Amino acid sequence: AAAYDHDDLLFGAPIGVGAVSAVWALPKGSTVGDALSGTLAGNELAGRLALALALSPGCRGGALGPVLALAAATAAARAQRLDAAPTAQALALALSAAGALSPAAQRASATGRGVAYAAQVMIGVDAVEQARAGAQGPTALLDDDAWLQGISGAPPLREAFGGLGAVWLTDHVSLKRLPGDAATLTAVEGVAEILQRHVK
């Protein structure tokens, strides 16, 4: 859906690409409840990272990779009921391994974007398996403003990480009415509103 610009968004980031696809593709053994809670957790943490990087210029190509990988790792860890310690390691491994999406990948065809997004999602899923096997990652990355600014090109909005568990950013997930980027949707919806008001 994201590859065709018809996806769910939270602060401009297609969080569901990581959370939803990772959870619902897991092997048998997870319940529907596990999948739903994993989706919610992945959307929430990825949305917070997207908000923290909201000042990033352009399409957030540098930031989008870590957002997708974080969503996938969070969702997969929660759905597979990992304990807190290996979950923290999985998130750290996903963030440290995620890469920037190049401008060419952002402008690619639907298939090209889908492949680029899927690569970041697989990093998140693989990070969970690595953490389950005992691998460890740099767990302080989200506390490192220099790292956050390095992937986004702009100062992070540190407040985005506050209120976790008390305020749910997931309540603000939006679904596009039509496929397309924000600039296209604005024009299309504007024309639709004019026609609705003035054409009988």
C-alpha positions as a LaTeX table, in Angstrom:
\begin{tabular}{lrrr}
\hline
Residue & $x$ (\AA) & $y$ (\AA) & $z$ (\AA) \\
\hline
Ala1 & 0.00 & 0.00 & 0.00 \\
Ala2 & 2.80 & 2.42 & 0.85 \\
Ala3 & 4.51 & 1.72 & $-2.44$ \\
Tyr4 & 1.36 & 2.92 & $-4.19$ \\
Asp5 & 1.00 & 5.94 & $-1.84$ \\
His6 & $-2.20$ & 4.58 & $-0.33$ \\
Asp7 & $-1.14$ & 3.87 & 3.23 \\
Asp8 & $-1.64$ & 4.76 & 6.86 \\
Leu9 & 0.41 & 7.69 & 8.09 \\
Leu10 & 1.47 & 9.13 & 11.43 \\
Phe11 & 3.30 & 12.45 & 11.22 \\
Gly12 & 4.07 & 11.80 & 7.58 \\
Ala13 & 5.67 & 8.40 & 8.10 \\
Pro14 & 4.15 & 5.18 & 6.71 \\
Ile15 & 4.46 & 3.38 & 10.05 \\
Gly16 & 2.16 & 0.51 & 9.10 \\
Val17 & 4.64 & $-0.63$ & 6.45 \\
Gly18 & 6.81 & $-1.92$ & 9.26 \\
Ala19 & 4.36 & $-2.74$ & 12.02 \\
Val20 & 1.54 & $-4.36$ & 10.09 \\
Ser21 & 3.54 & $-6.32$ & 7.54 \\
Ala22 & 6.01 & $-7.66$ & 10.12 \\
Val23 & 3.37 & $-8.83$ & 12.58 \\
Trp24 & 0.88 & $-10.41$ & 10.23 \\
Ala25 & 3.59 & $-12.30$ & 8.36 \\
Leu26 & 4.94 & $-13.96$ & 11.50 \\
Pro27 & 4.96 & $-17.76$ & 11.72 \\
Lys28 & 2.08 & $-19.57$ & 13.36 \\
Gly29 & 1.99 & $-19.47$ & 17.13 \\
Ser30 & 1.06 & $-15.84$ & 17.67 \\
Thr31 & $-2.57$ & $-15.09$ & 18.43 \\
Val32 & $-4.68$ & $-12.36$ & 16.84 \\
Gly33 & $-4.36$ & $-10.49$ & 20.13 \\
Asp34 & $-0.56$ & $-10.72$ & 19.86 \\
Ala35 & $-0.72$ & $-9.39$ & 16.31 \\
Leu36 & $-2.97$ & $-6.49$ & 17.29 \\
Ser37 & $-0.87$ & $-5.49$ & 20.29 \\
Gly38 & 2.27 & $-5.79$ & 18.18 \\
Thr39 & 0.74 & $-3.56$ & 15.50 \\
Leu40 & $-0.24$ & $-0.98$ & 18.11 \\
Ala41 & 3.18 & $-0.99$ & 19.77 \\
Gly42 & 5.00 & $-0.76$ & 16.44 \\
Asn43 & 2.82 & 2.10 & 15.24 \\
Glu44 & 3.25 & 3.96 & 18.53 \\
Leu45 & 7.05 & 3.83 & 18.77 \\
Ala46 & 7.60 & 4.41 & 15.06 \\
Gly47 & 5.16 & 7.33 & 15.15 \\
Arg48 & 7.08 & 8.88 & 18.02 \\
Leu49 & 10.34 & 8.56 & 16.12 \\
Ala50 & 8.68 & 10.10 & 13.05 \\
Leu51 & 7.43 & 12.99 & 15.19 \\
Ala52 & 10.87 & 13.48 & 16.72 \\
Leu53 & 12.29 & 13.77 & 13.20 \\
Ala54 & 9.45 & 15.88 & 11.81 \\
Leu55 & 11.73 & 18.84 & 11.05 \\
Ser56 & 13.75 & 16.74 & 8.62 \\
Pro57 & 13.80 & 18.35 & 5.16 \\
Gly58 & 12.20 & 16.79 & 2.13 \\
Cys59 & 10.64 & 13.34 & 2.36 \\
Arg60 & 12.70 & 12.30 & 5.38 \\
Gly61 & 14.61 & 9.81 & 3.25 \\
Gly62 & 17.36 & 9.53 & 5.84 \\
Ala63 & 14.89 & 9.08 & 8.66 \\
Leu64 & 12.39 & 6.78 & 7.00 \\
Gly65 & 14.62 & 3.69 & 7.13 \\
Pro66 & 15.00 & 3.77 & 10.94 \\
Val67 & 11.26 & 4.50 & 11.33 \\
Leu68 & 10.33 & 1.41 & 9.29 \\
Ala69 & 12.90 & $-0.81$ & 11.00 \\
Leu70 & 11.82 & 0.37 & 14.46 \\
Ala71 & 8.17 & $-0.30$ & 13.64 \\
Ala72 & 8.94 & $-3.82$ & 12.46 \\
Ala73 & 11.22 & $-4.70$ & 15.38 \\
Thr74 & 8.80 & $-3.34$ & 17.97 \\
Ala75 & 5.83 & $-5.11$ & 16.43 \\
Ala76 & 7.60 & $-8.44$ & 15.99 \\
Ala77 & 9.09 & $-8.38$ & 19.50 \\
Arg78 & 5.73 & $-7.60$ & 21.08 \\
Ala79 & 3.81 & $-10.14$ & 19.04 \\
Gln80 & 6.33 & $-12.84$ & 19.95 \\
Arg81 & 6.17 & $-11.84$ & 23.62 \\
Leu82 & 9.85 & $-11.05$ & 24.07 \\
Asp83 & 10.86 & $-9.89$ & 27.53 \\
Ala84 & 11.91 & $-6.28$ & 28.10 \\
Ala85 & 15.67 & $-6.86$ & 27.93 \\
Pro86 & 15.81 & $-8.67$ & 24.56 \\
Thr87 & 13.19 & $-6.27$ & 23.19 \\
Ala88 & 15.43 & $-3.32$ & 24.05 \\
Gln89 & 18.32 & $-5.03$ & 22.30 \\
Ala90 & 16.17 & $-5.79$ & 19.24 \\
Leu91 & 15.13 & $-2.14$ & 18.92 \\
Ala92 & 18.75 & $-1.01$ & 19.29 \\
Leu93 & 19.96 & $-3.48$ & 16.67 \\
Ala94 & 17.21 & $-2.41$ & 14.26 \\
Leu95 & 17.95 & 1.28 & 14.64 \\
Ser96 & 21.70 & 0.86 & 14.28 \\
Ala97 & 21.39 & $-1.31$ & 11.16 \\
Ala98 & 18.68 & 0.66 & 9.34 \\
Gly99 & 19.79 & 2.69 & 6.37 \\
Ala100 & 18.69 & 5.86 & 4.66 \\
Leu101 & 16.33 & 5.65 & 1.73 \\
Ser102 & 18.02 & 7.43 & $-1.15$ \\
Pro103 & 16.21 & 10.14 & $-3.13$ \\
Ala104 & 16.23 & 7.72 & $-6.08$ \\
Ala105 & 14.42 & 5.08 & $-4.00$ \\
Gln106 & 11.89 & 7.66 & $-2.84$ \\
Arg107 & 11.14 & 8.64 & $-6.43$ \\
Ala108 & 11.18 & 5.08 & $-7.78$ \\
Ser109 & 8.20 & 3.22 & $-9.19$ \\
Ala110 & 5.78 & 1.52 & $-6.84$ \\
Thr111 & 7.76 & $-1.70$ & $-7.14$ \\
Gly112 & 11.06 & 0.06 & $-6.47$ \\
Arg113 & 9.73 & 1.81 & $-3.38$ \\
Gly114 & 8.19 & $-1.42$ & $-2.15$ \\
Val115 & 11.53 & $-3.21$ & $-2.37$ \\
Ala116 & 13.31 & $-0.35$ & $-0.57$ \\
Tyr117 & 10.71 & $-0.31$ & 2.21 \\
Ala118 & 10.78 & $-4.10$ & 2.55 \\
Ala119 & 14.55 & $-4.09$ & 3.04 \\
Gln120 & 14.19 & $-1.82$ & 6.08 \\
Val121 & 11.34 & $-3.91$ & 7.47 \\
Met122 & 13.45 & $-7.05$ & 7.20 \\
Ile123 & 16.19 & $-5.33$ & 9.17 \\
Gly124 & 13.71 & $-4.89$ & 12.01 \\
Val125 & 12.49 & $-8.50$ & 11.84 \\
Asp126 & 16.05 & $-9.83$ & 11.68 \\
Ala127 & 16.99 & $-7.68$ & 14.70 \\
Val128 & 14.41 & $-9.53$ & 16.80 \\
Glu129 & 15.91 & $-12.89$ & 15.85 \\
Gln130 & 19.41 & $-11.61$ & 16.62 \\
Ala131 & 18.32 & $-10.33$ & 20.03 \\
Arg132 & 16.60 & $-13.63$ & 20.77 \\
Ala133 & 19.95 & $-15.32$ & 20.06 \\
Gly134 & 21.74 & $-13.01$ & 22.51 \\
Ala135 & 23.04 & $-10.21$ & 20.27 \\
Gln136 & 23.28 & $-6.74$ & 21.80 \\
Gly137 & 22.99 & $-3.28$ & 20.30 \\
Pro138 & 23.59 & 0.39 & 21.23 \\
Thr139 & 20.54 & 0.92 & 23.44 \\
Ala140 & 21.20 & 4.64 & 23.97 \\
Leu141 & 20.65 & 5.71 & 20.35 \\
Leu142 & 17.29 & 7.42 & 20.97 \\
Asp143 & 18.94 & 9.44 & 23.75 \\
Asp144 & 21.66 & 10.63 & 21.37 \\
Asp145 & 20.60 & 13.92 & 19.75 \\
Ala146 & 23.66 & 13.86 & 17.49 \\
Trp147 & 22.61 & 10.47 & 16.07 \\
Leu148 & 19.04 & 11.60 & 15.58 \\
Gln149 & 20.14 & 14.78 & 13.84 \\
Gly150 & 22.58 & 12.79 & 11.74 \\
Ile151 & 19.84 & 10.65 & 10.20 \\
Ser152 & 17.36 & 13.49 & 9.71 \\
Gly153 & 19.46 & 16.58 & 9.03 \\
Ala154 & 17.50 & 18.61 & 11.59 \\
Pro155 & 17.38 & 18.95 & 15.39 \\
Pro156 & 15.12 & 16.29 & 16.93 \\
Leu157 & 11.92 & 17.15 & 18.76 \\
Arg158 & 12.85 & 15.52 & 22.05 \\
Glu159 & 9.35 & 15.95 & 23.51 \\
Ala160 & 8.07 & 13.30 & 21.08 \\
Phe161 & 9.37 & 10.57 & 23.39 \\
Gly162 & 7.50 & 11.85 & 26.45 \\
Gly163 & 4.27 & 10.50 & 27.92 \\
Leu164 & 4.73 & 6.97 & 26.60 \\
Gly165 & 1.87 & 4.86 & 27.90 \\
Ala166 & $-0.16$ & 7.90 & 28.94 \\
Val167 & $-0.60$ & 9.61 & 25.57 \\
Trp168 & $-1.27$ & 7.50 & 22.49 \\
Leu169 & $-0.09$ & 9.05 & 19.25 \\
Thr170 & $-1.65$ & 6.09 & 17.45 \\
Asp171 & $-5.01$ & 7.80 & 17.96 \\
His172 & $-3.89$ & 10.17 & 15.20 \\
Val173 & $-3.08$ & 7.62 & 12.51 \\
Ser174 & $-4.63$ & 8.82 & 9.28 \\
Leu175 & $-5.59$ & 6.95 & 6.14 \\
Lys176 & $-5.47$ & 8.62 & 2.75 \\
Arg177 & $-8.76$ & 8.89 & 0.93 \\
Leu178 & $-6.93$ & 8.56 & $-2.39$ \\
Pro179 & $-3.46$ & 7.33 & $-3.37$ \\
Gly180 & $-0.82$ & 9.98 & $-3.92$ \\
Asp181 & 1.61 & 12.24 & $-2.09$ \\
Ala182 & 0.53 & 15.11 & 0.17 \\
Ala183 & 0.80 & 17.80 & $-2.52$ \\
Thr184 & $-1.33$ & 15.80 & $-4.95$ \\
Leu185 & $-3.94$ & 14.95 & $-2.34$ \\
Thr186 & $-4.30$ & 18.59 & $-1.32$ \\
Ala187 & $-5.11$ & 19.64 & $-4.88$ \\
Val188 & $-7.41$ & 16.67 & $-5.58$ \\
Glu189 & $-9.38$ & 17.11 & $-2.37$ \\
Gly190 & $-9.63$ & 20.85 & $-3.01$ \\
Val191 & $-11.14$ & 20.26 & $-6.44$ \\
Ala192 & $-13.48$ & 17.62 & $-4.99$ \\
Glu193 & $-14.69$ & 20.10 & $-2.37$ \\
Ile194 & $-15.32$ & 22.79 & $-5.00$ \\
Leu195 & $-17.30$ & 20.36 & $-7.13$ \\
Gln196 & $-19.33$ & 19.19 & $-4.17$ \\
Arg197 & $-20.24$ & 22.75 & $-3.17$ \\
His198 & $-20.86$ & 24.32 & $-6.56$ \\
Val199 & $-21.73$ & 21.60 & $-9.09$ \\
Lys200 & $-25.20$ & 20.09 & $-8.86$ \\
\hline
\end{tabular}
